[in-house]
Amino acid sequence: MLDYDILRIIWWFLIGILVIGFLITDGLDMGVGILLFIIGKNNIERRIMINSIAPHWDGNQVWLITVGGALFAAWPIVYATLFSNFYIPMIIMLLSLFLRPVGFEYRSKIKDNKWQKICDILISIGSIIPPIIIGLAMGNLLKGIPFYIDKYFRIHSELNFLNLFNKFSIMISITSFIMFINQASTYLQFRINDKYISYRTNIITQISSIMLIIFFILSFINTIFYIKGYKVNTLIENNFNNIINKKEILYSYGFWFSNFQKHYYLLIIPLLCLILPIFTIIFSRYKKKLMTFICSSLTIIFIVCTIGITMFPLIIPSNIMPSHSLTMWNATSSKLTLSIMLYAAIIFIPIILSYTFWCYKKMFFSLTREEIKNNTNNYY
C-alpha cells in the first residue's frame, strides 16, 4: 500500500485532472452558449452552433459532478467549507445550469422562430453565469476566505455575498470568461464548415487570445505582488488539534510566489500560458483548425497548473486565521479511503477518457447549412 503522503499528492493531481477535464469539455460548450448571439446572426447559424455541441453537452457536465464527488470523498472538510462559503453563488450557478437542458431539449419541439429564440436565450444565460461564478470563486480562494474552525471542528464563516465582488476576483472572473470564449471559438472553427461562421470565429479566436494574454499577465502580477499570499512553514499533520493557534502558515505579500522562488524552472508553466495563445492566433490565421483547438486546450491545462503550483499545498486559505487554512496535509480523508478511491480511479478514469474520446471521434463531422436544412427533424 502506498505511503499516506504519496496518496495525498496523487489525489491533488487527480482532482486537478478532473478540473481540467471539466474546463476543456464543458468550457467549449458553455463558450458556444456565450457566443450564440455574437456569432450566430440568424436562426440557422445558431442552429449550426448548437448542434455542434448537441451530442456532448450533457455528458460534459458529468465532469462537474465528478469533481464534486471527488472533493466530497478525498477532501471532505474542503467540500464542506467550499460549499458553505459559496452557497449562494453555487445555487445561482445550479439554477443557471437548469436552463441549459430546457433550451436544448425543447428548442426543436415547436417550429416557431420566437420560441426557438427564447430557448437560445436560456442556453446563453445558462452558459454565461457558470464561468463568471467559477472565476469569482477562484479569485476569492486566492485572496483567502474569512473562516475559522473551533475546538469542536465546526466551520465558522464570515464571508458576505457582496464581498465576493472585489477588484481581484472580478479580474479572475473576466479571465475565466475569456478562457471559455477562446476554447469555444477554436472548437467552432474545428467543427463547423461555414464561411460566415468561420470568419467570425477566427476573429473571436484572435481577439480572445490577445485578451487572455493581457488578463493572465494582470492576474499573475496581482496575485504575486498586490494580494497577500500564504506559505506553509512545515508539513501539517492530519489533525486540527496540532494547528489551531499555531504559526505554521505564514500570511503576507509575495508569498504566493514562494513555490516559484524555490523552483525557478516552474516558471515555464505560466510562460507557456502566454506562448500558447500566440500559437493559437497563428494557427487560426493559417486555418490549422486542429492545432488551434489543441493550443487553446493546452492553455487551459497550463493555467490550471499555474494556479495549482501557486497555491500548493494550500487548498482553502483562511485570511482571518491563517493557521486554520486547509491544506492537502490536514484536509484529506483517511489513508484507507484514499487508497480505495485510487483503485476506483485507476479503473474508471481511463474508461471515462477513452469513452469521451470515442464519442467525439464517432460523432465528429463538419456541420454545414445544407446538412441542417436537409435534416431538419434530426437536429435541435
C-alpha positions as CSV (number, residue, x, y, z in Angstrom):
1,M,0.0,0.0,0.0
2,L,1.2,3.5,-0.9
3,D,2.5,5.9,1.8
4,Y,-0.2,8.3,3.1
5,D,1.7,11.4,1.9
6,I,2.1,9.9,-1.5
7,L,-1.7,9.3,-1.6
8,R,-2.4,12.9,-0.7
9,I,-0.2,14.1,-3.5
10,I,-1.7,11.7,-6.0
11,W,-5.2,13.0,-5.2
12,W,-4.0,16.6,-5.5
13,F,-3.1,15.7,-9.1
14,L,-6.2,13.6,-9.8
15,I,-8.6,16.3,-8.7
16,G,-6.6,18.7,-10.9
17,I,-7.1,16.4,-13.8
18,L,-10.9,16.3,-13.2
19,V,-11.0,20.1,-13.1
20,I,-9.0,20.3,-16.4
21,G,-11.4,17.8,-17.9
22,F,-14.4,20.0,-16.9
23,L,-12.8,23.2,-18.1
24,I,-11.8,21.8,-21.5
25,T,-15.0,19.9,-22.3
26,D,-17.7,21.9,-20.6
27,G,-15.7,25.1,-21.3
28,L,-16.2,24.6,-25.0
29,D,-19.9,24.0,-24.9
30,M,-20.6,26.8,-22.4
31,G,-18.4,29.1,-24.6
32,V,-20.6,28.2,-27.6
33,G,-23.6,29.3,-25.5
34,I,-21.9,32.6,-24.7
35,L,-21.1,33.2,-28.4
36,L,-24.6,32.1,-29.6
37,F,-25.8,35.6,-30.3
38,I,-22.4,37.1,-31.1
39,I,-21.5,34.7,-33.9
40,G,-25.0,33.4,-34.8
41,K,-26.7,36.2,-36.6
42,N,-29.9,34.3,-37.5
43,N,-31.7,31.1,-36.5
44,I,-29.9,28.8,-39.0
45,E,-26.5,29.9,-37.8
46,R,-27.5,29.5,-34.2
47,R,-28.8,26.0,-35.0
48,I,-25.5,25.1,-36.6
49,M,-23.6,26.2,-33.4
50,I,-26.0,24.5,-31.0
51,N,-25.8,21.2,-33.0
52,S,-22.0,21.3,-32.9
53,I,-22.2,20.6,-29.2
54,A,-25.6,18.7,-29.1
55,P,-24.1,15.2,-28.8
56,H,-21.8,16.1,-25.9
57,W,-23.1,19.0,-23.8
58,D,-24.9,16.8,-21.2
59,G,-22.0,14.3,-21.0
60,N,-19.6,17.2,-20.5
61,Q,-21.4,18.3,-17.3
62,V,-20.7,15.0,-15.8
63,W,-17.1,16.2,-15.2
64,L,-18.5,18.9,-12.8
65,I,-20.4,16.2,-10.9
66,T,-17.3,14.1,-10.7
67,V,-15.3,17.0,-9.3
68,G,-17.9,17.5,-6.6
69,G,-17.9,13.8,-5.8
70,A,-14.1,13.6,-5.7
71,L,-14.0,16.6,-3.3
72,F,-16.5,15.1,-1.0
73,A,-14.6,11.8,-0.8
74,A,-11.0,12.9,-0.9
75,W,-11.2,16.3,0.9
76,P,-14.5,16.2,2.9
77,I,-13.7,19.3,5.0
78,V,-12.8,21.2,1.8
79,Y,-16.1,20.2,0.3
80,A,-18.0,21.4,3.5
81,T,-16.0,24.7,3.7
82,L,-16.3,25.4,0.0
83,F,-20.0,24.8,-0.4
84,S,-20.9,26.5,2.9
85,N,-18.9,29.7,2.0
86,F,-20.1,29.8,-1.6
87,Y,-23.6,28.6,-1.0
88,I,-25.4,31.5,-2.8
89,P,-23.1,31.5,-5.8
90,M,-23.4,27.7,-6.1
91,I,-27.2,27.9,-6.0
92,I,-27.1,30.7,-8.7
93,M,-24.8,28.5,-10.8
94,L,-27.0,25.4,-10.4
95,L,-30.2,27.4,-11.3
96,S,-28.4,28.7,-14.5
97,L,-27.4,25.1,-15.4
98,F,-31.1,24.1,-15.2
99,L,-31.8,26.5,-18.1
100,R,-29.5,24.7,-20.5
101,P,-31.3,21.4,-20.8
102,V,-34.6,23.2,-21.2
103,G,-33.2,25.3,-24.0
104,F,-31.5,22.3,-25.7
105,E,-34.3,19.7,-25.4
106,Y,-37.3,21.9,-26.1
107,R,-35.9,24.0,-28.8
108,S,-37.0,21.8,-31.7
109,K,-40.4,20.8,-30.2
110,I,-42.1,23.9,-31.6
111,K,-41.3,25.1,-35.1
112,D,-41.5,28.8,-34.3
113,N,-38.7,31.3,-34.5
114,K,-39.8,33.2,-31.4
115,W,-39.9,30.0,-29.3
116,Q,-36.5,28.9,-30.6
117,K,-35.1,32.3,-29.8
118,I,-36.3,32.0,-26.3
119,C,-34.6,28.6,-26.0
120,D,-31.4,30.1,-27.4
121,I,-31.6,32.9,-24.7
122,L,-32.0,30.2,-22.0
123,I,-28.9,28.3,-23.4
124,S,-27.0,31.6,-23.5
125,I,-27.9,32.6,-19.9
126,G,-27.1,29.1,-18.6
127,S,-23.7,29.4,-20.3
128,I,-22.7,32.9,-19.2
129,I,-23.2,32.6,-15.5
130,P,-21.1,29.5,-14.6
131,P,-17.7,30.8,-15.9
132,I,-18.4,34.1,-14.0
133,I,-19.1,32.2,-10.8
134,I,-16.1,29.9,-11.2
135,G,-13.8,33.0,-11.7
136,L,-15.3,34.7,-8.6
137,A,-14.7,31.6,-6.5
138,M,-11.2,31.2,-7.7
139,G,-10.4,34.9,-7.1
140,N,-11.7,34.7,-3.6
141,L,-9.8,31.5,-2.9
142,L,-6.6,33.2,-3.9
143,K,-7.4,36.2,-1.6
144,G,-8.3,33.8,1.2
145,I,-11.7,33.0,2.8
146,P,-12.7,34.5,6.2
147,F,-13.4,31.3,8.1
148,Y,-12.1,29.5,11.2
149,I,-12.6,26.1,12.8
150,D,-13.5,26.0,16.5
151,K,-12.4,23.4,19.0
152,Y,-15.4,21.2,18.1
153,F,-14.2,21.2,14.5
154,R,-17.2,23.4,13.4
155,I,-16.6,25.7,10.4
156,H,-17.5,29.3,11.1
157,S,-17.6,31.6,8.0
158,E,-17.7,35.4,8.0
159,L,-18.0,35.7,4.2
160,N,-20.6,38.1,2.9
161,F,-22.1,37.5,-0.6
162,L,-21.3,41.1,-1.7
163,N,-17.7,40.8,-0.5
164,L,-17.2,38.2,-3.3
165,F,-17.2,41.0,-5.8
166,N,-13.8,42.7,-5.3
167,K,-11.4,44.0,-7.9
168,F,-9.2,41.0,-7.9
169,S,-12.0,38.4,-8.1
170,I,-13.7,40.3,-10.9
171,M,-10.4,40.3,-12.8
172,I,-10.1,36.5,-12.4
173,S,-13.7,36.1,-13.4
174,I,-13.1,38.1,-16.6
175,T,-10.1,35.8,-17.3
176,S,-12.2,32.7,-16.8
177,F,-14.9,34.2,-19.1
178,I,-12.4,34.9,-21.9
179,M,-10.9,31.4,-21.5
180,F,-14.3,29.8,-22.1
181,I,-14.9,32.0,-25.2
182,N,-11.4,31.2,-26.5
183,Q,-12.0,27.5,-26.1
184,A,-15.4,27.6,-27.8
185,S,-14.2,29.8,-30.8
186,T,-11.4,27.3,-31.6
187,Y,-13.8,24.4,-31.3
188,L,-16.3,26.0,-33.7
189,Q,-13.6,26.6,-36.2
190,F,-12.7,22.9,-35.9
191,R,-16.3,21.7,-36.1
192,I,-18.2,23.9,-38.5
193,N,-17.8,24.3,-42.2
194,D,-19.4,27.6,-43.0
195,K,-17.6,30.6,-44.4
196,Y,-19.6,33.3,-42.4
197,I,-19.3,31.5,-39.0
198,S,-15.7,30.6,-39.7
199,Y,-14.8,34.2,-40.4
200,R,-16.4,35.4,-37.2
201,T,-14.9,32.6,-35.1
202,N,-11.5,33.4,-36.5
203,I,-11.8,37.0,-35.4
204,I,-13.2,36.0,-31.9
205,T,-10.3,33.5,-31.5
206,Q,-7.7,36.2,-32.2
207,I,-9.3,38.8,-30.0
208,S,-9.9,36.4,-27.1
209,S,-6.4,35.1,-27.3
210,I,-4.9,38.6,-27.0
211,M,-7.3,39.4,-24.2
212,L,-6.4,36.2,-22.4
213,I,-2.7,37.0,-22.5
214,I,-3.4,40.5,-21.1
215,F,-5.7,39.4,-18.3
216,F,-3.4,36.4,-17.4
217,I,-0.5,38.8,-17.0
218,L,-2.6,41.2,-14.9
219,S,-3.9,38.4,-12.8
220,F,-0.5,36.8,-12.3
221,I,1.1,40.2,-11.3
222,N,-1.7,41.0,-8.9
223,T,-1.5,37.5,-7.4
224,I,2.2,37.8,-6.7
225,F,2.5,41.5,-5.7
226,Y,-0.8,43.0,-4.8
227,I,-2.7,40.5,-2.7
228,K,-1.5,38.7,0.4
229,G,-0.4,35.1,-0.1
230,Y,0.3,32.1,2.1
231,K,3.3,30.0,2.8
232,V,3.4,26.7,4.7
233,N,6.5,26.6,7.0
234,T,6.2,22.9,8.0
235,L,4.2,19.9,6.9
236,I,0.9,19.8,8.8
237,E,-0.5,16.5,10.1
238,N,-4.0,15.4,9.5
239,N,-5.2,16.7,12.9
240,F,-6.5,20.2,13.6
241,N,-5.5,19.9,17.3
242,N,-1.9,20.3,16.0
243,I,-2.5,23.6,14.1
244,I,-5.1,25.7,15.9
245,N,-3.4,28.9,17.2
246,K,0.0,27.9,15.8
247,K,2.0,29.7,13.2
248,E,2.9,27.0,10.7
249,I,1.1,29.0,7.9
250,L,2.6,32.5,7.1
251,Y,0.4,35.2,5.5
252,S,1.9,38.2,3.7
253,Y,2.5,39.9,0.4
254,G,4.6,37.9,-2.2
255,F,4.1,34.5,-0.5
256,W,2.1,33.2,-3.5
257,F,5.4,33.4,-5.4
258,S,7.3,31.2,-2.9
259,N,6.9,27.9,-4.9
260,F,8.3,29.6,-8.0
261,Q,11.2,31.1,-6.0
262,K,12.2,27.6,-4.7
263,H,11.9,26.0,-8.1
264,Y,12.6,28.6,-10.9
265,Y,12.1,26.0,-13.6
266,L,8.4,26.0,-12.8
267,L,8.1,29.5,-14.3
268,I,8.0,27.7,-17.7
269,I,4.3,26.9,-16.8
270,P,3.0,30.5,-16.6
271,L,5.3,31.3,-19.5
272,L,3.5,28.7,-21.6
273,C,0.2,30.3,-20.7
274,L,1.5,33.4,-22.6
275,I,3.1,31.5,-25.5
276,L,0.3,29.1,-26.3
277,P,-2.4,31.8,-27.1
278,I,0.1,33.3,-29.5
279,F,0.3,30.0,-31.3
280,T,-3.5,29.8,-31.2
281,I,-3.6,33.1,-33.1
282,I,-1.0,31.9,-35.6
283,F,-2.7,28.6,-36.3
284,S,-6.1,30.3,-36.5
285,R,-4.8,32.7,-39.2
286,Y,-3.4,29.8,-41.2
287,K,-6.5,27.8,-40.8
288,K,-4.8,24.9,-38.9
289,K,-8.0,24.1,-37.1
290,L,-7.0,21.1,-35.1
291,M,-3.8,22.7,-33.9
292,T,-5.7,25.9,-33.0
293,F,-8.0,23.8,-30.7
294,I,-5.1,21.9,-29.2
295,C,-3.3,25.1,-28.3
296,S,-6.4,26.5,-26.7
297,S,-6.9,23.3,-24.7
298,L,-3.2,23.3,-23.6
299,T,-3.6,26.9,-22.5
300,I,-6.4,25.8,-20.1
301,I,-4.2,23.0,-18.8
302,F,-1.3,25.3,-18.0
303,I,-3.5,27.9,-16.4
304,V,-4.8,25.3,-14.0
305,C,-1.2,24.1,-13.4
306,T,-0.1,27.7,-12.7
307,I,-2.9,28.1,-10.1
308,G,-2.0,24.6,-8.6
309,I,1.7,25.5,-8.3
310,T,0.9,28.9,-6.8
311,M,-1.3,27.5,-4.1
312,F,0.4,24.2,-3.3
313,P,-0.1,22.8,-0.7
314,L,-2.9,25.2,0.2
315,I,-6.5,24.3,-0.8
316,I,-8.6,26.8,1.0
317,P,-6.6,29.5,2.8
318,S,-8.2,31.5,5.7
319,N,-7.5,35.2,5.8
320,I,-8.6,35.7,9.4
321,M,-6.9,32.8,10.9
322,P,-4.2,31.6,8.5
323,S,-3.2,28.7,10.8
324,H,-6.7,27.2,10.2
325,S,-6.2,27.1,6.4
326,L,-7.0,23.8,4.7
327,T,-4.0,22.1,3.0
328,M,-3.5,18.8,1.3
329,W,-1.9,17.6,4.6
330,N,-4.7,18.4,7.0
331,A,-7.8,18.2,5.0
332,T,-7.7,14.8,3.4
333,S,-9.7,11.7,4.1
334,S,-8.2,8.6,5.8
335,K,-5.5,6.6,4.2
336,L,-7.9,3.7,3.6
337,T,-10.4,6.0,1.9
338,L,-7.8,7.5,-0.4
339,S,-6.5,4.0,-1.3
340,I,-9.9,2.6,-2.2
341,M,-10.7,5.7,-4.3
342,L,-7.4,5.4,-6.0
343,Y,-8.1,1.8,-7.2
344,A,-11.5,3.0,-8.4
345,A,-9.9,6.0,-10.2
346,I,-7.3,3.7,-11.9
347,I,-10.1,1.6,-13.3
348,F,-12.7,4.3,-14.2
349,I,-10.8,7.4,-15.3
350,P,-9.2,5.7,-18.3
351,I,-12.6,4.3,-19.2
352,I,-14.2,7.7,-19.0
353,L,-11.4,9.3,-21.0
354,S,-11.5,6.6,-23.6
355,Y,-15.3,6.7,-23.9
356,T,-15.2,10.5,-24.2
357,F,-12.6,10.4,-27.0
358,W,-14.5,7.7,-28.8
359,C,-17.8,9.7,-28.6
360,Y,-16.1,12.8,-30.0
361,K,-14.4,10.7,-32.8
362,K,-17.6,8.8,-33.8
363,M,-19.8,11.9,-33.8
364,F,-17.4,14.2,-35.5
365,F,-18.3,15.6,-38.9
366,S,-18.3,19.1,-40.3
367,L,-21.7,20.8,-39.9
368,T,-22.9,22.9,-42.8
369,R,-26.1,24.9,-43.6
370,E,-27.1,22.2,-46.1
371,E,-26.7,19.5,-43.5
372,I,-29.1,21.3,-41.1
373,K,-31.6,22.3,-43.7
374,N,-31.8,18.8,-45.2
375,N,-32.2,17.0,-41.9
376,T,-34.4,19.4,-40.0
377,N,-36.1,16.8,-37.8
378,N,-32.8,15.2,-36.8
379,Y,-31.3,18.3,-35.2
380,Y,-32.1,20.7,-32.4
